[in-house]
Amino acid sequence: MTRREEIIRELMRESRSIDELARLFRCSRREILEDLRHVQRSLRAEGRRLFVLPPLCNSCGEAINIKRVKNIKRCPKCRGSNLTPARFIIKRG
Ligand SMILES: [Zn+2]
C-alpha cells in the first residue's frame, strides 16, 4: 500500500491535522500537503471527497475558510498565529 492509500484509509476512519499525519507517517508536512492535494484530485472520480474542517483562530475566534489544501500559519483577519490547525477527513459524496 502506498503512503497515499494509507492516508486515505486513515482519513476514512477519523479526521487528522497535517502535523498528525506527518508524525504518523514519519514524513515532512510538505510531503503530506502534496499527498493531500493529490488525494483530493484522485478521490473525485470515486464518489468520495476530502473535507477540510477549517482552522480556528484562538485570538479572534474566526473560523478560517480554506478551499484548497494548504497549511495556514496566520489568521487573515487579525494576523494572529495562535491557530487550532485544520483537520482533514474523507467521506462519501
Ligand atoms: Zn484571528
PDB file of the backbone (N, CA, C, O) and the ligand in Angstrom, with CONECT records:
HET     ZN  A 101       1
ATOM      1  N   MET A   1       0.840  -1.199   0.000  1.00  0.00           N
ATOM      2  CA  MET A   1       0.000   0.000   0.000  1.00  0.00           C
ATOM      3  C   MET A   1       0.881   1.259   0.000  1.00  0.00           C
ATOM      4  O   MET A   1       1.819   1.365   0.790  1.00  0.00           O
ATOM      5  N   THR A   2       0.581   2.178  -0.865  1.00  0.00           N
ATOM      6  CA  THR A   2       1.375   3.409  -0.895  1.00  0.00           C
ATOM      7  C   THR A   2       0.983   4.318   0.271  1.00  0.00           C
ATOM      8  O   THR A   2      -0.050   4.125   0.913  1.00  0.00           O
ATOM      9  N   ARG A   3       1.829   5.308   0.523  1.00  0.00           N
ATOM     10  CA  ARG A   3       1.513   6.227   1.626  1.00  0.00           C
ATOM     11  C   ARG A   3       0.185   6.947   1.363  1.00  0.00           C
ATOM     12  O   ARG A   3      -0.603   7.171   2.281  1.00  0.00           O
ATOM     13  N   ARG A   4      -0.050   7.306   0.090  1.00  0.00           N
ATOM     14  CA  ARG A   4      -1.308   7.988  -0.210  1.00  0.00           C
ATOM     15  C   ARG A   4      -2.513   7.105   0.085  1.00  0.00           C
ATOM     16  O   ARG A   4      -3.524   7.578   0.605  1.00  0.00           O
ATOM     17  N   GLU A   5      -2.405   5.822  -0.249  1.00  0.00           N
ATOM     18  CA  GLU A   5      -3.507   4.896   0.059  1.00  0.00           C
ATOM     19  C   GLU A   5      -3.698   4.758   1.566  1.00  0.00           C
ATOM     20  O   GLU A   5      -4.825   4.669   2.054  1.00  0.00           O
ATOM     21  N   GLU A   6      -2.581   4.741   2.298  1.00  0.00           N
ATOM     22  CA  GLU A   6      -2.686   4.651   3.761  1.00  0.00           C
ATOM     23  C   GLU A   6      -3.295   5.913   4.359  1.00  0.00           C
ATOM     24  O   GLU A   6      -4.051   5.843   5.328  1.00  0.00           O
ATOM     25  N   ILE A   7      -2.966   7.066   3.781  1.00  0.00           N
ATOM     26  CA  ILE A   7      -3.556   8.324   4.241  1.00  0.00           C
ATOM     27  C   ILE A   7      -5.067   8.305   4.008  1.00  0.00           C
ATOM     28  O   ILE A   7      -5.842   8.721   4.870  1.00  0.00           O
ATOM     29  N   ILE A   8      -5.479   7.816   2.827  1.00  0.00           N
ATOM     30  CA  ILE A   8      -6.916   7.721   2.535  1.00  0.00           C
ATOM     31  C   ILE A   8      -7.606   6.836   3.567  1.00  0.00           C
ATOM     32  O   ILE A   8      -8.669   7.186   4.081  1.00  0.00           O
ATOM     33  N   ARG A   9      -6.998   5.685   3.870  1.00  0.00           N
ATOM     34  CA  ARG A   9      -7.590   4.765   4.844  1.00  0.00           C
ATOM     35  C   ARG A   9      -7.708   5.439   6.218  1.00  0.00           C
ATOM     36  O   ARG A   9      -8.724   5.311   6.901  1.00  0.00           O
ATOM     37  N   GLU A  10      -6.663   6.146   6.600  1.00  0.00           N
ATOM     38  CA  GLU A  10      -6.651   6.831   7.892  1.00  0.00           C
ATOM     39  C   GLU A  10      -7.751   7.901   7.964  1.00  0.00           C
ATOM     40  O   GLU A  10      -8.454   8.016   8.968  1.00  0.00           O
ATOM     41  N   LEU A  11      -7.886   8.681   6.881  1.00  0.00           N
ATOM     42  CA  LEU A  11      -8.850   9.796   6.897  1.00  0.00           C
ATOM     43  C   LEU A  11     -10.287   9.324   6.691  1.00  0.00           C
ATOM     44  O   LEU A  11     -11.225  10.082   6.938  1.00  0.00           O
ATOM     45  N   MET A  12     -10.475   8.082   6.241  1.00  0.00           N
ATOM     46  CA  MET A  12     -11.816   7.499   6.203  1.00  0.00           C
ATOM     47  C   MET A  12     -12.260   7.154   7.630  1.00  0.00           C
ATOM     48  O   MET A  12     -13.451   7.152   7.942  1.00  0.00           O
ATOM     49  N   ARG A  13     -11.272   6.863   8.486  1.00  0.00           N
ATOM     50  CA  ARG A  13     -11.554   6.461   9.868  1.00  0.00           C
ATOM     51  C   ARG A  13     -11.794   7.654  10.776  1.00  0.00           C
ATOM     52  O   ARG A  13     -12.745   7.672  11.558  1.00  0.00           O
ATOM     53  N   GLU A  14     -10.909   8.665  10.665  1.00  0.00           N
ATOM     54  CA  GLU A  14     -11.062   9.834  11.532  1.00  0.00           C
ATOM     55  C   GLU A  14     -10.345  11.044  10.949  1.00  0.00           C
ATOM     56  O   GLU A  14      -9.512  10.925  10.052  1.00  0.00           O
ATOM     57  N   SER A  15     -10.692  12.210  11.482  1.00  0.00           N
ATOM     58  CA  SER A  15     -10.068  13.442  10.979  1.00  0.00           C
ATOM     59  C   SER A  15      -8.663  13.573  11.556  1.00  0.00           C
ATOM     60  O   SER A  15      -8.395  13.173  12.689  1.00  0.00           O
ATOM     61  N   ARG A  16      -7.780  14.141  10.753  1.00  0.00           N
ATOM     62  CA  ARG A  16      -6.383  14.330  11.166  1.00  0.00           C
ATOM     63  C   ARG A  16      -5.882  15.682  10.681  1.00  0.00           C
ATOM     64  O   ARG A  16      -6.317  16.184   9.645  1.00  0.00           O
ATOM     65  N   SER A  17      -4.966  16.263  11.441  1.00  0.00           N
ATOM     66  CA  SER A  17      -4.314  17.501  11.003  1.00  0.00           C
ATOM     67  C   SER A  17      -3.056  17.138  10.216  1.00  0.00           C
ATOM     68  O   SER A  17      -2.615  15.989  10.212  1.00  0.00           O
ATOM     69  N   ILE A  18      -2.493  18.143   9.554  1.00  0.00           N
ATOM     70  CA  ILE A  18      -1.260  17.907   8.790  1.00  0.00           C
ATOM     71  C   ILE A  18      -0.136  17.439   9.719  1.00  0.00           C
ATOM     72  O   ILE A  18       0.608  16.517   9.387  1.00  0.00           O
ATOM     73  N   ASP A  19      -0.021  18.079  10.879  1.00  0.00           N
ATOM     74  CA  ASP A  19       1.014  17.673  11.842  1.00  0.00           C
ATOM     75  C   ASP A  19       0.847  16.220  12.278  1.00  0.00           C
ATOM     76  O   ASP A  19       1.818  15.466  12.349  1.00  0.00           O
ATOM     77  N   GLU A  20      -0.388  15.839  12.566  1.00  0.00           N
ATOM     78  CA  GLU A  20      -0.640  14.457  12.996  1.00  0.00           C
ATOM     79  C   GLU A  20      -0.251  13.463  11.902  1.00  0.00           C
ATOM     80  O   GLU A  20       0.369  12.435  12.175  1.00  0.00           O
ATOM     81  N   LEU A  21      -0.625  13.784  10.658  1.00  0.00           N
ATOM     82  CA  LEU A  21      -0.293  12.885   9.543  1.00  0.00           C
ATOM     83  C   LEU A  21       1.222  12.795   9.352  1.00  0.00           C
ATOM     84  O   LEU A  21       1.758  11.716   9.101  1.00  0.00           O
ATOM     85  N   ALA A  22       1.907  13.937   9.472  1.00  0.00           N
ATOM     86  CA  ALA A  22       3.366  13.936   9.307  1.00  0.00           C
ATOM     87  C   ALA A  22       4.028  13.065  10.369  1.00  0.00           C
ATOM     88  O   ALA A  22       4.991  12.353  10.086  1.00  0.00           O
ATOM     89  N   ARG A  23       3.505  13.126  11.592  1.00  0.00           N
ATOM     90  CA  ARG A  23       4.041  12.305  12.683  1.00  0.00           C
ATOM     91  C   ARG A  23       3.736  10.827  12.434  1.00  0.00           C
ATOM     92  O   ARG A  23       4.599   9.961  12.578  1.00  0.00           O
ATOM     93  N   LEU A  24       2.491  10.569  12.058  1.00  0.00           N
ATOM     94  CA  LEU A  24       2.020   9.200  11.849  1.00  0.00           C
ATOM     95  C   LEU A  24       2.800   8.488  10.746  1.00  0.00           C
ATOM     96  O   LEU A  24       3.150   7.314  10.874  1.00  0.00           O
ATOM     97  N   PHE A  25       3.067   9.221   9.653  1.00  0.00           N
ATOM     98  CA  PHE A  25       3.715   8.596   8.501  1.00  0.00           C
ATOM     99  C   PHE A  25       5.197   8.926   8.412  1.00  0.00           C
ATOM    100  O   PHE A  25       5.859   8.605   7.425  1.00  0.00           O
ATOM    101  N   ARG A  26       5.713   9.575   9.459  1.00  0.00           N
ATOM    102  CA  ARG A  26       7.140   9.900   9.546  1.00  0.00           C
ATOM    103  C   ARG A  26       7.659  10.568   8.279  1.00  0.00           C
ATOM    104  O   ARG A  26       8.636  10.120   7.679  1.00  0.00           O
ATOM    105  N   CYS A  27       6.990  11.648   7.881  1.00  0.00           N
ATOM    106  CA  CYS A  27       7.477  12.415   6.750  1.00  0.00           C
ATOM    107  C   CYS A  27       7.196  13.893   7.001  1.00  0.00           C
ATOM    108  O   CYS A  27       6.597  14.259   8.012  1.00  0.00           O
ATOM    109  N   SER A  28       7.632  14.729   6.078  1.00  0.00           N
ATOM    110  CA  SER A  28       7.525  16.179   6.301  1.00  0.00           C
ATOM    111  C   SER A  28       6.107  16.674   6.034  1.00  0.00           C
ATOM    112  O   SER A  28       5.326  16.023   5.339  1.00  0.00           O
ATOM    113  N   ARG A  29       5.788  17.846   6.603  1.00  0.00           N
ATOM    114  CA  ARG A  29       4.488  18.473   6.337  1.00  0.00           C
ATOM    115  C   ARG A  29       4.321  18.743   4.851  1.00  0.00           C
ATOM    116  O   ARG A  29       3.227  18.604   4.302  1.00  0.00           O
ATOM    117  N   ARG A  30       5.416  19.130   4.206  1.00  0.00           N
ATOM    118  CA  ARG A  30       5.360  19.410   2.767  1.00  0.00           C
ATOM    119  C   ARG A  30       4.912  18.179   1.977  1.00  0.00           C
ATOM    120  O   ARG A  30       4.095  18.275   1.061  1.00  0.00           O
ATOM    121  N   GLU A  31       5.465  17.020   2.351  1.00  0.00           N
ATOM    122  CA  GLU A  31       5.075  15.774   1.664  1.00  0.00           C
ATOM    123  C   GLU A  31       3.599  15.458   1.904  1.00  0.00           C
ATOM    124  O   GLU A  31       2.887  15.034   0.994  1.00  0.00           O
ATOM    125  N   ILE A  32       3.150  15.671   3.148  1.00  0.00           N
ATOM    126  CA  ILE A  32       1.738  15.432   3.462  1.00  0.00           C
ATOM    127  C   ILE A  32       0.836  16.363   2.652  1.00  0.00           C
ATOM    128  O   ILE A  32      -0.195  15.935   2.133  1.00  0.00           O
ATOM    129  N   LEU A  33       1.224  17.630   2.545  1.00  0.00           N
ATOM    130  CA  LEU A  33       0.435  18.579   1.745  1.00  0.00           C
ATOM    131  C   LEU A  33       0.331  18.114   0.299  1.00  0.00           C
ATOM    132  O   LEU A  33      -0.747  18.156  -0.294  1.00  0.00           O
ATOM    133  N   GLU A  34       1.446  17.673  -0.266  1.00  0.00           N
ATOM    134  CA  GLU A  34       1.424  17.165  -1.643  1.00  0.00           C
ATOM    135  C   GLU A  34       0.520  15.949  -1.758  1.00  0.00           C
ATOM    136  O   GLU A  34      -0.261  15.832  -2.702  1.00  0.00           O
ATOM    137  N   ASP A  35       0.631  15.039  -0.787  1.00  0.00           N
ATOM    138  CA  ASP A  35      -0.221  13.846  -0.789  1.00  0.00           C
ATOM    139  C   ASP A  35      -1.697  14.234  -0.725  1.00  0.00           C
ATOM    140  O   ASP A  35      -2.520  13.696  -1.465  1.00  0.00           O
ATOM    141  N   LEU A  36      -2.026  15.175   0.169  1.00  0.00           N
ATOM    142  CA  LEU A  36      -3.437  15.556   0.341  1.00  0.00           C
ATOM    143  C   LEU A  36      -3.992  16.199  -0.931  1.00  0.00           C
ATOM    144  O   LEU A  36      -5.144  15.968  -1.302  1.00  0.00           O
ATOM    145  N   ARG A  37      -3.168  17.000  -1.589  1.00  0.00           N
ATOM    146  CA  ARG A  37      -3.630  17.624  -2.845  1.00  0.00           C
ATOM    147  C   ARG A  37      -3.880  16.565  -3.905  1.00  0.00           C
ATOM    148  O   ARG A  37      -4.857  16.627  -4.651  1.00  0.00           O
ATOM    149  N   HIS A  38      -2.986  15.597  -3.957  1.00  0.00           N
ATOM    150  CA  HIS A  38      -3.142  14.508  -4.919  1.00  0.00           C
ATOM    151  C   HIS A  38      -4.378  13.672  -4.591  1.00  0.00           C
ATOM    152  O   HIS A  38      -5.168  13.332  -5.471  1.00  0.00           O
ATOM    153  N   VAL A  39      -4.528  13.348  -3.304  1.00  0.00           N
ATOM    154  CA  VAL A  39      -5.679  12.559  -2.844  1.00  0.00           C
ATOM    155  C   VAL A  39      -6.984  13.290  -3.178  1.00  0.00           C
ATOM    156  O   VAL A  39      -7.945  12.675  -3.641  1.00  0.00           O
ATOM    157  N   GLN A  40      -7.010  14.611  -2.941  1.00  0.00           N
ATOM    158  CA  GLN A  40      -8.207  15.399  -3.212  1.00  0.00           C
ATOM    159  C   GLN A  40      -8.631  15.260  -4.673  1.00  0.00           C
ATOM    160  O   GLN A  40      -9.813  15.094  -4.973  1.00  0.00           O
ATOM    161  N   ARG A  41      -7.646  15.329  -5.584  1.00  0.00           N
ATOM    162  CA  ARG A  41      -7.968  15.194  -7.011  1.00  0.00           C
ATOM    163  C   ARG A  41      -8.409  13.782  -7.362  1.00  0.00           C
ATOM    164  O   ARG A  41      -9.389  13.592  -8.081  1.00  0.00           O
ATOM    165  N   SER A  42      -7.679  12.784  -6.850  1.00  0.00           N
ATOM    166  CA  SER A  42      -7.943  11.395  -7.266  1.00  0.00           C
ATOM    167  C   SER A  42      -9.260  10.871  -6.706  1.00  0.00           C
ATOM    168  O   SER A  42      -9.865   9.984  -7.308  1.00  0.00           O
ATOM    169  N   LEU A  43      -9.725  11.401  -5.560  1.00  0.00           N
ATOM    170  CA  LEU A  43     -10.966  10.901  -4.959  1.00  0.00           C
ATOM    171  C   LEU A  43     -12.204  11.314  -5.741  1.00  0.00           C
ATOM    172  O   LEU A  43     -13.230  10.634  -5.714  1.00  0.00           O
ATOM    173  N   ARG A  44     -12.089  12.442  -6.440  1.00  0.00           N
ATOM    174  CA  ARG A  44     -13.270  12.971  -7.136  1.00  0.00           C
ATOM    175  C   ARG A  44     -13.908  11.948  -8.047  1.00  0.00           C
ATOM    176  O   ARG A  44     -15.133  11.891  -8.158  1.00  0.00           O
ATOM    177  N   ALA A  45     -13.090  11.134  -8.704  1.00  0.00           N
ATOM    178  CA  ALA A  45     -13.592  10.139  -9.645  1.00  0.00           C
ATOM    179  C   ALA A  45     -14.290   8.979  -8.934  1.00  0.00           C
ATOM    180  O   ALA A  45     -15.011   8.204  -9.563  1.00  0.00           O
ATOM    181  N   GLU A  46     -14.074   8.861  -7.625  1.00  0.00           N
ATOM    182  CA  GLU A  46     -14.582   7.680  -6.904  1.00  0.00           C
ATOM    183  C   GLU A  46     -15.808   7.970  -6.048  1.00  0.00           C
ATOM    184  O   GLU A  46     -16.243   7.105  -5.287  1.00  0.00           O
ATOM    185  N   GLY A  47     -16.367   9.161  -6.156  1.00  0.00           N
ATOM    186  CA  GLY A  47     -17.540   9.495  -5.355  1.00  0.00           C
ATOM    187  C   GLY A  47     -17.230   9.713  -3.884  1.00  0.00           C
ATOM    188  O   GLY A  47     -18.113   9.622  -3.031  1.00  0.00           O
ATOM    189  N   ARG A  48     -15.951  10.005  -3.592  1.00  0.00           N
ATOM    190  CA  ARG A  48     -15.584  10.347  -2.217  1.00  0.00           C
ATOM    191  C   ARG A  48     -14.976  11.741  -2.247  1.00  0.00           C
ATOM    192  O   ARG A  48     -14.508  12.207  -3.286  1.00  0.00           O
ATOM    193  N   ARG A  49     -14.990  12.397  -1.096  1.00  0.00           N
ATOM    194  CA  ARG A  49     -14.440  13.752  -1.048  1.00  0.00           C
ATOM    195  C   ARG A  49     -13.587  13.967   0.187  1.00  0.00           C
ATOM    196  O   ARG A  49     -13.858  13.443   1.268  1.00  0.00           O
ATOM    197  N   LEU A  50     -12.548  14.759  -0.017  1.00  0.00           N
ATOM    198  CA  LEU A  50     -11.728  15.198   1.104  1.00  0.00           C
ATOM    199  C   LEU A  50     -12.328  16.487   1.655  1.00  0.00           C
ATOM    200  O   LEU A  50     -12.373  17.504   0.963  1.00  0.00           O
ATOM    201  N   PHE A  51     -12.786  16.440   2.901  1.00  0.00           N
ATOM    202  CA  PHE A  51     -13.357  17.620   3.528  1.00  0.00           C
ATOM    203  C   PHE A  51     -12.317  18.290   4.419  1.00  0.00           C
ATOM    204  O   PHE A  51     -11.537  17.625   5.101  1.00  0.00           O
ATOM    205  N   VAL A  52     -12.323  19.628   4.396  1.00  0.00           N
ATOM    206  CA  VAL A  52     -11.420  20.397   5.251  1.00  0.00           C
ATOM    207  C   VAL A  52     -12.231  20.991   6.395  1.00  0.00           C
ATOM    208  O   VAL A  52     -13.130  21.799   6.164  1.00  0.00           O
ATOM    209  N   LEU A  53     -11.920  20.596   7.626  1.00  0.00           N
ATOM    210  CA  LEU A  53     -12.526  21.231   8.793  1.00  0.00           C
ATOM    211  C   LEU A  53     -11.659  22.446   9.097  1.00  0.00           C
ATOM    212  O   LEU A  53     -10.478  22.298   9.410  1.00  0.00           O
ATOM    213  N   PRO A  54     -12.236  23.656   9.008  1.00  0.00           N
ATOM    214  CA  PRO A  54     -11.414  24.865   8.961  1.00  0.00           C
ATOM    215  C   PRO A  54     -10.581  25.100  10.220  1.00  0.00           C
ATOM    216  O   PRO A  54     -10.989  24.739  11.324  1.00  0.00           O
ATOM    217  N   PRO A  55      -9.401  25.714  10.037  1.00  0.00           N
ATOM    218  CA  PRO A  55      -8.610  26.101  11.195  1.00  0.00           C
ATOM    219  C   PRO A  55      -9.325  27.215  11.956  1.00  0.00           C
ATOM    220  O   PRO A  55     -10.027  28.033  11.361  1.00  0.00           O
ATOM    221  N   LEU A  56      -9.140  27.240  13.274  1.00  0.00           N
ATOM    222  CA  LEU A  56      -9.765  28.266  14.112  1.00  0.00           C
ATOM    223  C   LEU A  56      -8.695  29.170  14.697  1.00  0.00           C
ATOM    224  O   LEU A  56      -7.645  28.709  15.146  1.00  0.00           O
ATOM    225  N   CYS A  57      -8.984  30.484  14.684  1.00  0.00           N
ATOM    226  CA  CYS A  57      -8.069  31.444  15.299  1.00  0.00           C
ATOM    227  C   CYS A  57      -8.421  31.548  16.778  1.00  0.00           C
ATOM    228  O   CYS A  57      -9.560  31.854  17.132  1.00  0.00           O
ATOM    229  N   ASN A  58      -7.443  31.295  17.637  1.00  0.00           N
ATOM    230  CA  ASN A  58      -7.695  31.347  19.078  1.00  0.00           C
ATOM    231  C   ASN A  58      -7.622  32.778  19.619  1.00  0.00           C
ATOM    232  O   ASN A  58      -7.952  33.017  20.781  1.00  0.00           O
ATOM    233  N   SER A  59      -7.195  33.723  18.789  1.00  0.00           N
ATOM    234  CA  SER A  59      -7.143  35.125  19.225  1.00  0.00           C
ATOM    235  C   SER A  59      -8.472  35.830  18.988  1.00  0.00           C
ATOM    236  O   SER A  59      -8.986  36.496  19.887  1.00  0.00           O
ATOM    237  N   CYS A  60      -9.038  35.691  17.788  1.00  0.00           N
ATOM    238  CA  CYS A  60     -10.271  36.437  17.476  1.00  0.00           C
ATOM    239  C   CYS A  60     -11.470  35.524  17.264  1.00  0.00           C
ATOM    240  O   CYS A  60     -12.586  36.014  17.091  1.00  0.00           O
ATOM    241  N   GLY A  61     -11.270  34.206  17.274  1.00  0.00           N
ATOM    242  CA  GLY A  61     -12.387  33.273  17.169  1.00  0.00           C
ATOM    243  C   GLY A  61     -12.840  32.985  15.748  1.00  0.00           C
ATOM    244  O   GLY A  61     -13.808  32.255  15.534  1.00  0.00           O
ATOM    245  N   GLU A  62     -12.138  33.561  14.774  1.00  0.00           N
ATOM    246  CA  GLU A  62     -12.511  33.384  13.371  1.00  0.00           C
ATOM    247  C   GLU A  62     -12.281  31.932  12.914  1.00  0.00           C
ATOM    248  O   GLU A  62     -11.227  31.351  13.172  1.00  0.00           O
ATOM    249  N   ALA A  63     -13.290  31.357  12.228  1.00  0.00           N
ATOM    250  CA  ALA A  63     -13.088  30.084  11.540  1.00  0.00           C
ATOM    251  C   ALA A  63     -12.586  30.424  10.141  1.00  0.00           C
ATOM    252  O   ALA A  63     -13.293  31.071   9.368  1.00  0.00           O
ATOM    253  N   ILE A  64     -11.387  29.998   9.816  1.00  0.00           N
ATOM    254  CA  ILE A  64     -10.752  30.433   8.576  1.00  0.00           C
ATOM    255  C   ILE A  64     -11.157  29.507   7.445  1.00  0.00           C
ATOM    256  O   ILE A  64     -10.867  28.311   7.459  1.00  0.00           O
ATOM    257  N   ASN A  65     -11.832  30.085   6.467  1.00  0.00           N
ATOM    258  CA  ASN A  65     -12.376  29.300   5.366  1.00  0.00           C
ATOM    259  C   ASN A  65     -11.285  29.021   4.330  1.00  0.00           C
ATOM    260  O   ASN A  65     -10.815  29.942   3.663  1.00  0.00           O
ATOM    261  N   ILE A  66     -10.881  27.758   4.193  1.00  0.00           N
ATOM    262  CA  ILE A  66      -9.911  27.435   3.151  1.00  0.00           C
ATOM    263  C   ILE A  66     -10.516  26.413   2.205  1.00  0.00           C
ATOM    264  O   ILE A  66     -11.127  25.434   2.635  1.00  0.00           O
ATOM    265  N   LYS A  67     -10.341  26.649   0.929  1.00  0.00           N
ATOM    266  CA  LYS A  67     -10.909  25.732  -0.067  1.00  0.00           C
ATOM    267  C   LYS A  67      -9.840  24.782  -0.562  1.00  0.00           C
ATOM    268  O   LYS A  67     -10.084  23.589  -0.738  1.00  0.00           O
ATOM    269  N   ARG A  68      -8.646  25.325  -0.786  1.00  0.00           N
ATOM    270  CA  ARG A  68      -7.562  24.462  -1.240  1.00  0.00           C
ATOM    271  C   ARG A  68      -6.811  23.925  -0.029  1.00  0.00           C
ATOM    272  O   ARG A  68      -6.816  24.522   1.047  1.00  0.00           O
ATOM    273  N   VAL A  69      -6.165  22.776  -0.238  1.00  0.00           N
ATOM    274  CA  VAL A  69      -5.378  22.186   0.831  1.00  0.00           C
ATOM    275  C   VAL A  69      -4.114  23.019   1.023  1.00  0.00           C
ATOM    276  O   VAL A  69      -3.264  23.081   0.135  1.00  0.00           O
ATOM    277  N   LYS A  70      -3.995  23.655   2.179  1.00  0.00           N
ATOM    278  CA  LYS A  70      -2.770  24.400   2.460  1.00  0.00           C
ATOM    279  C   LYS A  70      -2.569  24.510   3.963  1.00  0.00           C
ATOM    280  O   LYS A  70      -3.478  24.276   4.759  1.00  0.00           O
ATOM    281  N   ASN A  71      -1.357  24.870   4.316  1.00  0.00           N
ATOM    282  CA  ASN A  71      -1.005  24.977   5.726  1.00  0.00           C
ATOM    283  C   ASN A  71      -1.054  26.450   6.127  1.00  0.00           C
ATOM    284  O   ASN A  71      -0.133  27.212   5.834  1.00  0.00           O
ATOM    285  N   ILE A  72      -2.142  26.844   6.801  1.00  0.00           N
ATOM    286  CA  ILE A  72      -2.323  28.241   7.212  1.00  0.00           C
ATOM    287  C   ILE A  72      -1.504  28.503   8.480  1.00  0.00           C
ATOM    288  O   ILE A  72      -1.571  27.734   9.440  1.00  0.00           O
ATOM    289  N   LYS A  73      -0.743  29.577   8.475  1.00  0.00           N
ATOM    290  CA  LYS A  73       0.067  29.893   9.655  1.00  0.00           C
ATOM    291  C   LYS A  73      -0.432  31.121  10.402  1.00  0.00           C
ATOM    292  O   LYS A  73      -0.167  31.277  11.594  1.00  0.00           O
ATOM    293  N   ARG A  74      -1.158  31.999   9.699  1.00  0.00           N
ATOM    294  CA  ARG A  74      -1.670  33.216  10.344  1.00  0.00           C
ATOM    295  C   ARG A  74      -3.130  33.448  10.003  1.00  0.00           C
ATOM    296  O   ARG A  74      -3.596  33.092   8.920  1.00  0.00           O
ATOM    297  N   CYS A  75      -3.842  34.049  10.942  1.00  0.00           N
ATOM    298  CA  CYS A  75      -5.244  34.398  10.720  1.00  0.00           C
ATOM    299  C   CYS A  75      -5.316  35.569   9.742  1.00  0.00           C
ATOM    300  O   CYS A  75      -4.657  36.587   9.955  1.00  0.00           O
ATOM    301  N   PRO A  76      -6.117  35.440   8.660  1.00  0.00           N
ATOM    302  CA  PRO A  76      -6.200  36.536   7.691  1.00  0.00           C
ATOM    303  C   PRO A  76      -6.911  37.766   8.275  1.00  0.00           C
ATOM    304  O   PRO A  76      -6.779  38.865   7.737  1.00  0.00           O
ATOM    305  N   LYS A  77      -7.658  37.590   9.360  1.00  0.00           N
ATOM    306  CA  LYS A  77      -8.420  38.703   9.933  1.00  0.00           C
ATOM    307  C   LYS A  77      -7.565  39.522  10.908  1.00  0.00           C
ATOM    308  O   LYS A  77      -7.476  40.744  10.786  1.00  0.00           O
ATOM    309  N   CYS A  78      -6.935  38.837  11.880  1.00  0.00           N
ATOM    310  CA  CYS A  78      -6.199  39.565  12.921  1.00  0.00           C
ATOM    311  C   CYS A  78      -4.691  39.314  12.859  1.00  0.00           C
ATOM    312  O   CYS A  78      -3.944  39.875  13.661  1.00  0.00           O
ATOM    313  N   ARG A  79      -4.239  38.492  11.935  1.00  0.00           N
ATOM    314  CA  ARG A  79      -2.821  38.147  11.767  1.00  0.00           C
ATOM    315  C   ARG A  79      -2.272  37.337  12.945  1.00  0.00           C
ATOM    316  O   ARG A  79      -1.064  37.119  13.041  1.00  0.00           O
ATOM    317  N   GLY A  80      -3.139  36.903  13.821  1.00  0.00           N
ATOM    318  CA  GLY A  80      -2.695  36.085  14.958  1.00  0.00           C
ATOM    319  C   GLY A  80      -2.155  34.749  14.484  1.00  0.00           C
ATOM    320  O   GLY A  80      -2.595  34.218  13.464  1.00  0.00           O
ATOM    321  N   SER A  81      -1.190  34.202  15.237  1.00  0.00           N
ATOM    322  CA  SER A  81      -0.596  32.924  14.828  1.00  0.00           C
ATOM    323  C   SER A  81      -0.981  31.783  15.772  1.00  0.00           C
ATOM    324  O   SER A  81      -0.495  30.661  15.626  1.00  0.00           O
ATOM    325  N   ASN A  82      -1.849  32.071  16.732  1.00  0.00           N
ATOM    326  CA  ASN A  82      -2.304  31.026  17.643  1.00  0.00           C
ATOM    327  C   ASN A  82      -3.552  30.361  17.050  1.00  0.00           C
ATOM    328  O   ASN A  82      -4.685  30.740  17.345  1.00  0.00           O
ATOM    329  N   LEU A  83      -3.301  29.355  16.201  1.00  0.00           N
ATOM    330  CA  LEU A  83      -4.393  28.717  15.472  1.00  0.00           C
ATOM    331  C   LEU A  83      -4.561  27.263  15.883  1.00  0.00           C
ATOM    332  O   LEU A  83      -3.583  26.559  16.136  1.00  0.00           O
ATOM    333  N   THR A  84      -5.805  26.823  15.946  1.00  0.00           N
ATOM    334  CA  THR A  84      -6.071  25.390  16.014  1.00  0.00           C
ATOM    335  C   THR A  84      -6.068  24.898  14.580  1.00  0.00           C
ATOM    336  O   THR A  84      -6.850  25.385  13.763  1.00  0.00           O
ATOM    337  N   PRO A  85      -5.196  23.932  14.249  1.00  0.00           N
ATOM    338  CA  PRO A  85      -4.991  23.598  12.833  1.00  0.00           C
ATOM    339  C   PRO A  85      -6.214  22.987  12.146  1.00  0.00           C
ATOM    340  O   PRO A  85      -7.092  22.408  12.786  1.00  0.00           O
ATOM    341  N   ALA A  86      -6.236  23.137  10.833  1.00  0.00           N
ATOM    342  CA  ALA A  86      -7.257  22.489  10.019  1.00  0.00           C
ATOM    343  C   ALA A  86      -7.162  20.984  10.184  1.00  0.00           C
ATOM    344  O   ALA A  86      -6.082  20.440  10.414  1.00  0.00           O
ATOM    345  N   ARG A  87      -8.307  20.311  10.064  1.00  0.00           N
ATOM    346  CA  ARG A  87      -8.325  18.853  10.064  1.00  0.00           C
ATOM    347  C   ARG A  87      -8.939  18.390   8.751  1.00  0.00           C
ATOM    348  O   ARG A  87      -9.742  19.089   8.133  1.00  0.00           O
ATOM    349  N   PHE A  88      -8.542  17.202   8.350  1.00  0.00           N
ATOM    350  CA  PHE A  88      -8.988  16.679   7.064  1.00  0.00           C
ATOM    351  C   PHE A  88      -9.679  15.338   7.293  1.00  0.00           C
ATOM    352  O   PHE A  88      -9.255  14.539   8.127  1.00  0.00           O
ATOM    353  N   ILE A  89     -10.746  15.109   6.540  1.00  0.00           N
ATOM    354  CA  ILE A  89     -11.488  13.845   6.670  1.00  0.00           C
ATOM    355  C   ILE A  89     -12.067  13.487   5.301  1.00  0.00           C
ATOM    356  O   ILE A  89     -12.380  14.370   4.502  1.00  0.00           O
ATOM    357  N   ILE A  90     -12.206  12.195   5.040  1.00  0.00           N
ATOM    358  CA  ILE A  90     -12.735  11.744   3.755  1.00  0.00           C
ATOM    359  C   ILE A  90     -14.103  11.083   3.968  1.00  0.00           C
ATOM    360  O   ILE A  90     -14.262  10.196   4.806  1.00  0.00           O
ATOM    361  N   LYS A  91     -15.077  11.542   3.186  1.00  0.00           N
ATOM    362  CA  LYS A  91     -16.420  10.959   3.273  1.00  0.00           C
ATOM    363  C   LYS A  91     -16.960  10.735   1.879  1.00  0.00           C
ATOM    364  O   LYS A  91     -16.448  11.270   0.895  1.00  0.00           O
ATOM    365  N   ARG A  92     -18.006   9.930   1.817  1.00  0.00           N
ATOM    366  CA  ARG A  92     -18.702   9.748   0.535  1.00  0.00           C
ATOM    367  C   ARG A  92     -19.464  11.014   0.199  1.00  0.00           C
ATOM    368  O   ARG A  92     -19.889  11.745   1.093  1.00  0.00           O
ATOM    369  N   GLY A  93     -19.639  11.276  -1.096  1.00  0.00           N
ATOM    370  CA  GLY A  93     -20.460  12.411  -1.502  1.00  0.00           C
ATOM    371  C   GLY A  93     -19.652  13.528  -1.867  1.00  0.00           C
ATOM    372  O   GLY A  93     -20.179  14.577  -2.237  1.00  0.00           O
TER     373      GLY A  93
HETATM  374 ZN    ZN A 101      -7.798  35.970  14.186  1.00  0.00          ZN2+
END
